[in-house]
């Protein structure tokens, strides 16, 4: 209450706070803002050696950048990657968001950030995940056609594939790894899984037969499909 209203209606004396009552709550959005950080390194010189014409200099420590020769900080690179792969926001749309914040950041630059982070940081994480994945008794594998735009040395008419490997539903370690490859050859999963000898759950694609150390587990949905197709063929024969 305004101070001039904190007056007792009975005696006219000044009142004091004696408690509080919950009324409601609301969520307030604080818009993002850009902060430019500039790093300086202090240079130290030895005056005594300088007088002897033998100057000695030392430079203060400066934290290494996330990406050499780049303006990217850890937070900006993480935000771009999060927006692209979690919120499914293409880089060209992110480009417009950065413009609204007052900074010109091209989609090409952001794409380079994603690639560099993948090579410098995430590749090591994926390798570690793969080590843990291959320790599991049950794995799943599948492949699907994807189209990559303007890929170097690849015809626009050719097909590329995204292979996916994951641990079983009841595994303590839920790991999913996507592996892009230009081929659908059975040599692709063989190269990825190596000497894995556990249970491998796949569809009926014959390429998986190159994995001769695993115990093959067929997909029940694909098995059911074959019975369904057989029923349709038989029904057509009966009516022909």
Secondary structure, 3 states (H helix, E strand, C coil): CCHHHCECCCCCCECCCCCCCCCCCCCCCCCCCCCCCCCCCCEEECHHHHHCCCCCEEECCCCCCCCCCCCCCHHHHHHHHHHHHCCCCCHHHHHHHHHHCCCCCCHHHHHHHHHHHHHHHHHHHHHHHHHHHCCCCEEEEEEEEECCCCCCCCCCCCCEEEEEEEECCCCCCCCEEEEEECCCCHHHHHHHHCCCCCEEEECCCHHHHHCCCCEEEECHHHHHHHHHHHHHHHHHHHHC
